[in-house]
Amino acid sequence: MTIVLIGYMASGKSSIGKKLADKLNYDFVDLDDFIEEKESMSVSKIFKKKGEVYFRKQEALYLKGLLQNKEKTILAVGGGTPCYSGNMELILQSDNVTSIYLKASLSTLANKLMTKKAKRPLISHIESLEEMTEFIGKHLFERLPFYNEAELHVSIDGKTKDEVMEDIVLRLF
C-alpha cells in the first residue's frame, strides 16, 4: 500500500510522513527530494532554469511512477502537486493508494511559516503575520478543492507530530 500525504506547506507532510514510515515499517519518499535527486538540481533551481511548466511535467511523471510502486510507501507530495496535471485524480484512481490531507487552520500555518520563511522562496519576502495569513488564505482557497478530495482528512491543529501520526494509524487500521 502507498499512503500519499497532501496538504499545504508546513502541514507536516515530510516530518509526520517519516514518523509514520518508521512506525509502520514503510519506505518514505518526499516527492520534491526525489525530483531533486533525479534532476540533479534543487526544485528552486529547476523553477529558475527550466520553468514551472517543465517542473510540473516532471513532477507528474515521477508521481505516476511512484504510485505504480507496489512497496509499502509513505509518499509526501509538494503542496501544489495535487493541483496540477490531473495529479489528484491520478492519486485517487491508483490501486492500493490511500490519500490523506493533513489539514491545518490558517493561523497554524501562518505561525509555523513565519518561523520558516527564509527556507521557502515562495514566502521569503513576506514581512508580517497579517501578510502571511492573507497569502496563505488566497493559496488555500485555490487548493482546497483538490485537498478536500483526499480520502482521509486529519487535523494537525494543536497536536504534536506523534499525536497526528497516531491519529493516522488509528484511522487507517
Phi and psi in degrees as a GROMACS rama.xvg file:
@    title "Ramachandran Plot"
@    xaxis  label "Phi"
@    yaxis  label "Psi"
@TYPE xy
-111.743  131.464  THR-2
-110.275  119.221  ILE-3
-102.383  121.614  VAL-4
-97.3175  123.983  LEU-5
-122.957  160.658  ILE-6
153.472  174.452  GLY-7
-71.5186  162.804  TYR-8
-59.4628  144.017  MET-9
74.3905  12.5469  ALA-10
-82.9002  -6.56364  SER-11
97.243  17.189  GLY-12
-55.5366  -46.4476  LYS-13
-76.0803  -48.3261  SER-14
-67.8143  -42.7009  SER-15
-70.9898  -37.3663  ILE-16
-59.2655  -41.9036  GLY-17
-64.2753  -43.6238  LYS-18
-62.9586  -42.6859  LYS-19
-64.1354  -43.003  LEU-20
-61.2636  -43.4477  ALA-21
-61.8674  -46.62  ASP-22
-62.2001  -42.1559  LYS-23
-92.3243  -4.23579  LEU-24
61.2959  45.2321  ASN-25
-105.422  162.284  TYR-26
-76.5077  154.263  ASP-27
-120.258  132.758  PHE-28
-132.492  126.369  VAL-29
-97.1409  118.625  ASP-30
-57.8404  -42.0511  LEU-31
-62.5661  -42.6794  ASP-32
-63.5214  -39.9649  ASP-33
-61.2442  -45.019  PHE-34
-63.1549  -44.3566  ILE-35
-59.1841  -41.3073  GLU-36
-65.2366  -46.8049  GLU-37
-68.2209  -35.8968  LYS-38
-91.729  -7.64433  GLU-39
57.4592  35.7514  SER-40
-163.15  159.781  MET-41
-69.7456  158.253  SER-42
-57.5608  -43.8577  VAL-43
-64.0533  -35.123  SER-44
-68.8983  -38.6233  LYS-45
-59.7402  -45.6686  ILE-46
-58.8121  -45.8953  PHE-47
-68.4677  -45.3909  LYS-48
-84.6521  -36.1034  LYS-49
-118.033  -12.9272  LYS-50
91.4983  161.864  GLY-51
-66.8296  -36.1373  GLU-52
-60.3173  -44.9455  VAL-53
-61.3738  -47.1729  TYR-54
-57.6766  -49.077  PHE-55
-63.4344  -34.655  ARG-56
-65.5078  -46.2885  LYS-57
-66.6042  -40.8294  GLN-58
-56.8817  -46.3035  GLU-59
-64.3742  -40.202  ALA-60
-63.5621  -48.4561  LEU-61
-67.0591  -38.7318  TYR-62
-59.7329  -46.7771  LEU-63
-58.0139  -44.6693  LYS-64
-62.124  -44.2373  GLY-65
-66.6255  -34.3783  LEU-66
-71.6606  -20.4553  LEU-67
-83.5328  -12.3373  GLN-68
-64.9055  129.833  ASN-69
-94.7741  2.50651  LYS-70
-73.3683  160.05  GLU-71
-73.9884  112.193  LYS-72
-137.201  139.433  THR-73
-101.365  122.192  ILE-74
-117.453  115.131  LEU-75
-95.4476  121.219  ALA-76
-103.386  161.448  VAL-77
-64.8288  158.024  GLY-78
-57.4586  -31.6153  GLY-79
-91.7691  -13.7826  GLY-80
-49.3062  -48.8737  THR-81
-64.873  -16.2425  PRO-82
-92.5192  -2.69784  CYS-83
-127.392  155.321  TYR-84
55.7852  23.8896  SER-85
68.9135  21.0387  GLY-86
-62.9788  -39.0907  ASN-87
-65.7936  -40.0972  MET-88
-61.8797  -42.2819  GLU-89
-60.5726  -45.8928  LEU-90
-59.1906  -47.8194  ILE-91
-68.2098  -29.4919  LEU-92
-93.1234  -5.91599  GLN-93
-75.6883  142.051  SER-94
-69.9404  141.504  ASP-95
59.9413  34.6615  ASN-96
-124.222  132.624  VAL-97
-117.638  131.782  THR-98
-104.902  137.578  SER-99
-129.505  124.046  ILE-100
-92.51  115.58  TYR-101
-84.9782  101.847  LEU-102
-93.3631  137.614  LYS-103
-141.944  147.912  ALA-104
-71.8087  161.677  SER-105
-56.0977  -43.5947  LEU-106
-66.838  -39.074  SER-107
-61.3098  -48.4725  THR-108
-64.0285  -45.5019  LEU-109
-61.5712  -44.9088  ALA-110
-64.5985  -42.4368  ASN-111
-65.7204  -42.8514  LYS-112
-73.3342  -27.1611  LEU-113
-60.6855  -32.1948  MET-114
-85.3094  -13.2754  THR-115
-117.669  9.02228  LYS-116
-64.962  -28.1128  LYS-117
-61.9249  -29.9131  ALA-118
-87.2844  -1.17111  LYS-119
-125.214  102.474  ARG-120
-55.3191  -33.2775  PRO-121
-61.8359  -29.7922  LEU-122
-122.607  3.49966  ILE-123
-61.1878  -23.9057  SER-124
-82.0432  -11.5817  HIS-125
-75.4179  129.765  ILE-126
-94.3442  -37.9682  GLU-127
-123.732  161.707  SER-128
-61.5794  -36.8291  LEU-129
-62.2668  -46.6573  GLU-130
-61.8831  -41.4445  GLU-131
-62.7235  -44.5032  MET-132
-62.1538  -42.1883  THR-133
-64.1924  -44.3623  GLU-134
-60.2651  -49.4459  PHE-135
-63.7667  -41.1065  ILE-136
-57.1783  -44.5522  GLY-137
-65.0569  -44.7295  LYS-138
-62.0857  -47.6117  HIS-139
-61.995  -37.276  LEU-140
-56.4076  -40.1751  PHE-141
-74.6714  -34.4307  GLU-142
-92.0218  -24.0839  ARG-143
-54.8361  -39.9168  LEU-144
-56.0915  -35.0818  PRO-145
-76.0889  -49.5147  PHE-146
-57.5676  -40.3469  TYR-147
-67.9631  -12.8747  ASN-148
-75.8951  -13.6387  GLU-149
-58.2246  148.924  ALA-150
-66.8234  -38.4432  GLU-151
-122.592  144.394  LEU-152
-119.764  124.874  HIS-153
-126.252  120.872  VAL-154
-76.6902  139.776  SER-155
-102.336  -8.59064  ILE-156
-58.9202  126.574  ASP-157
68.6046  15.1918  GLY-158
-118.674  151.228  LYS-159
-77.8067  165.664  THR-160
-60.9852  -38.6096  LYS-161
-64.1926  -39.0845  ASP-162
-65.6742  -39.9093  GLU-163
-64.3864  -44.5929  VAL-164
-59.3666  -45.2022  MET-165
-63.6876  -38.782  GLU-166
-59.6354  -44.1648  ASP-167
-62.4832  -47.3142  ILE-168
-59.2013  -44.6126  VAL-169
-62.6324  -37.41  LEU-170
-78.8693  -25.7798  ARG-171
-82.5566  -37.2861  LEU-172
